[in-house]
Every structure is written in C-alpha cells, then in structure tokens.
Amino acid sequence: MKIIKSSGNVFADLGRPNAEELQLQAKLVYELHRLLERKRWTAAQTARTLGIPLPLATGLVNGDFVKAPVGELLQMLSKLNQRIEVHVTPLPRSGRRKATATL
C-alpha cells in the first residue's frame, strides 16, 4: 500500500481540475448542514425558508454533498443570519492556489 501525504484538499489529491471550487462548496455545504441540524429543520422547512427546491433541501438536511453554485450557498448562509468573510491571499511560490472562507 502506497501512502501519499495530502495537500489539504482531497479534490486536488484526486486530480479534479476544479479542486479549489469543490473544496469551498464542501465547506459551505458542511456549514449549512451543521446549522440546519442545530435548528432541527425538516427538508420542507428548509426549502420554504431558504427558497430552494426540495431535492436540494433534502440533500442539505441529510448532509449530502450537494453541488450548488458557491453564490447560492452563500445566499443560503446569509438567510440563516451568518456573517461571511472571504480572504484572498497571493499565490505561494509553488503556484498552488489558496482561497479560504471563514464562516
């Protein structure tokens, strides 16, 4: 078995071309799921309150990775009264991109 050290982004480790975006989506979906779990909302309540389709709400409530545009995920968090901060930093010398979202 060959062990490879992670880059910190599983999507990059898997060779996905849009790894940074996928990692950001995953972080945002995780935060949404965490908030919805705390509120104990059903998928129907989530869909109504956030104004999203029921299948998307079901995925969020169940903790599934839902592929939704980052902008839509940010709007959902905003509707849940979350402050969103985005930090942009220059590329490190290795040429790897770094973007973080603090929620």
Secondary structure as the mmCIF struct_conf table of DSSP 4:
data_model
#
loop_
_struct_conf.conf_type_id
_struct_conf.id
_struct_conf.beg_label_comp_id
_struct_conf.beg_label_asym_id
_struct_conf.beg_label_seq_id
_struct_conf.end_label_comp_id
_struct_conf.end_label_asym_id
_struct_conf.end_label_seq_id
BEND BEND1 GLY A 8 GLY A 8
HELX_RH_AL_P HELX_RH_AL_P1 VAL A 10 ASP A 13
TURN_TY1_P TURN_TY1_P1 LEU A 14 GLY A 15
TURN_TY1_P TURN_TY1_P2 PRO A 17 ASN A 18
HELX_RH_AL_P HELX_RH_AL_P2 ALA A 19 LYS A 39
TURN_TY1_P TURN_TY1_P3 ARG A 40 ARG A 40
HELX_RH_AL_P HELX_RH_AL_P3 ALA A 43 LEU A 50
TURN_TY1_P TURN_TY1_P4 GLY A 51 GLY A 51
HELX_RH_AL_P HELX_RH_AL_P4 LEU A 54 ASN A 62
TURN_TY1_P TURN_TY1_P5 GLY A 63 GLY A 63
HELX_RH_AL_P HELX_RH_AL_P5 VAL A 70 LYS A 79
TURN_TY1_P TURN_TY1_P6 LEU A 80 ASN A 81
STRN STRN1 GLU A 85 VAL A 88
HELX_LH_PP_P HELX_LH_PP_P1 PRO A 90 PRO A 92
TURN_TY1_P TURN_TY1_P7 ARG A 93 SER A 94
STRN STRN2 ALA A 99 THR A 102
#
